[in-house]
Amino acid sequence: MGYFLFYESMLQSVLYARDRWLRTQGGYLLPDGATLFLCGIEDASYRREKIDFWDNIYGFDFSCIKRVALTEPLVDYVDADQLVTDICPVLRIDLRRLESHALDWSAAFRITAERDDFVHAFLVYFDVHFGCCHRPLTFSTGPSSPQTHWKQTVMYLDRALPLLTGEFIEGTLACRRNRRNPRDLDIGISYRFQGARMKARKRLRYIMH
């Protein structure tokens, strides 16, 4: 398991080992399933400190660097209090049957605001499942669970979205292995938002390396 579950293409090595050595009868793959989740978070402080400051550095406009910074997902711990929306299960995978070509994927999402606040970024995390145990278990990397090595993945929006309770953002999250370096990920998010204070439609691209 890598950051964002798919980073560094480590799952591809697991699938290779599964197909070559796992017994067809009585073999176990642990974990044997995973779920990827997405939600919207408020993160004005970090964005102001690490991203928006490029707009004016001692009177100089470095916004060209800001555009590059926005394309790099942040892997870090996020406080559960920063969650503005509900949590959408974007992708569920069965590692016992997953094929290598399915490591490039696209999935729809819809998240709804649970309070009036700004959404500055999308947050993605994953759970893994041990369904073949006599007592099924789940291990979570989410912000409401104890901190793990995998942390959470944060992808900042091009603009802050002002959401009122009940308003929603819908769109598509897509991921594929980078053609030059398959250990890197090309991530795309297309989103649509139509709220009382703003309407927005955008396609964003990120590179995780």
Secondary structure, DSSP 8 states (H G I E B T S, - for coil): -BTTBTGGGHHHHHHHHHHHHS-TTT---SS-EEEEEEEEE--HHHHHHHTGGGG-BTTB--HHHHHHHTTS-EEE---GGGB-B--EEEEEEETTT--GGGGSEEEEEEEEBSSSEEEEEEEEEEEEEETTSSS-EEEE-STTS---TT-EEEEEEEEEEEE-TT-EEEEEEEEEE-SS-TTSEEEEEEEEEE-SS-EEEEEEEEEE-
